[in-house]
């Protein structure tokens, strides 16, 4: 099956959605975070909805092929691959992302 033949209902959980050409209505920040974490919107759609506040984290996750729905993996990769200054920024952005979505604390 080609990528073009795959429909929205065929997307498996855990797939990283990077770019789409969908047009979403304006989402509130909590809904945008929840949809990003669950894989229902792409990184670029999230930036369109929530702004540039998590850009470094999203770039890092794309570079290392990470899914925002797996925060433990993201934290492990941050600890292994980011410098001290980057680590602080990335951890704070990941915590911000999860605090907007739910009261759960990361790391």
C-alpha positions as CSV (number, residue, x, y, z in Angstrom):
1,X,0.0,0.0,0.0
2,X,1.4,3.4,-1.0
3,X,1.6,6.3,1.5
4,X,-1.1,8.1,-0.5
5,X,-3.5,5.2,-0.2
6,X,-3.3,5.2,3.6
7,X,-6.2,7.0,5.1
8,X,-6.5,8.7,8.5
9,X,-8.2,5.7,10.0
10,X,-5.2,3.5,8.9
11,X,-2.7,5.5,11.1
12,X,-1.3,3.2,13.8
13,X,-0.7,4.5,17.3
14,X,2.9,5.6,17.8
15,X,3.4,6.8,14.2
16,X,5.2,10.2,14.1
17,X,3.2,12.6,12.1
18,X,5.5,15.3,10.8
19,X,3.7,17.2,8.1
20,X,0.2,17.2,6.6
21,X,-1.7,19.6,4.4
22,X,-4.9,19.5,6.5
23,X,-6.5,22.7,7.7
24,X,-7.6,22.6,11.4
25,X,-9.7,25.1,13.1
26,X,-8.1,27.0,16.0
27,X,-7.5,24.6,18.9
28,X,-6.9,25.6,22.5
29,X,-3.5,24.9,23.8
30,X,-4.6,21.9,25.9
31,X,-6.3,20.3,23.0
32,X,-3.3,20.9,20.7
33,X,-0.9,19.3,23.2
34,X,-3.2,16.3,23.7
35,X,-3.5,15.8,19.9
36,X,0.3,16.1,19.4
37,X,1.0,13.6,22.2
38,X,-1.6,11.1,20.8
39,X,-0.3,11.5,17.3
40,X,-3.5,13.1,15.9
41,X,-1.8,16.2,14.6
42,X,1.7,16.8,13.1
43,X,4.5,18.7,14.6
44,X,4.0,21.5,12.0
45,X,0.2,21.6,12.8
46,X,1.1,21.9,16.5
47,X,3.4,24.9,15.8
48,X,0.6,26.5,13.8
49,X,-1.7,26.0,16.7
50,X,0.5,26.7,19.7
51,X,3.3,28.9,18.4
52,X,7.0,28.6,18.5
53,X,7.3,27.8,22.3
54,X,8.4,24.2,21.8
55,X,10.2,24.5,18.5
56,X,13.6,23.2,19.9
57,X,11.9,20.2,21.4
58,X,10.0,19.4,18.2
59,X,13.1,19.8,16.1
60,X,15.0,17.5,18.5
61,X,12.3,14.9,18.3
62,X,12.2,14.9,14.5
63,X,16.0,14.7,14.3
64,X,16.1,11.7,16.6
65,X,12.8,10.1,15.3
66,X,11.0,10.4,18.7
67,X,7.3,10.4,19.4
68,X,5.9,12.9,21.9
69,X,3.6,10.2,23.3
70,X,6.7,8.4,24.8
71,X,8.2,11.0,27.2
72,X,10.5,8.5,28.8
73,X,12.2,7.8,25.5
74,X,12.4,11.5,24.8
75,X,14.0,12.2,28.2
76,X,16.5,9.3,27.7
77,X,17.5,10.7,24.3
78,X,17.8,14.2,25.6
79,X,20.1,13.0,28.4
80,X,22.2,11.0,25.8
81,X,22.4,13.5,22.9
82,X,21.9,17.0,24.2
83,X,24.5,19.3,25.8
84,X,23.9,20.7,29.2
85,X,22.3,24.0,28.1
86,X,20.2,22.2,25.4
87,X,19.1,19.6,28.0
88,X,17.7,22.3,30.3
89,X,15.7,23.9,27.4
90,X,14.4,20.6,26.0
91,X,13.4,19.2,29.4
92,X,11.5,22.4,30.3
93,X,9.7,22.4,26.9
94,X,8.8,18.7,27.4
95,X,7.4,19.5,30.8
96,X,5.5,22.4,29.5
97,X,4.0,20.2,26.7
98,X,2.8,17.7,29.3
99,X,1.6,20.3,31.8
100,X,-0.6,21.8,29.2
101,X,-2.1,18.4,28.3
102,X,-2.6,17.0,31.8
103,X,-1.4,17.5,35.4
104,X,1.1,14.6,34.9
105,X,4.8,15.5,35.7
106,X,7.6,14.4,33.4
107,X,11.0,13.3,34.6
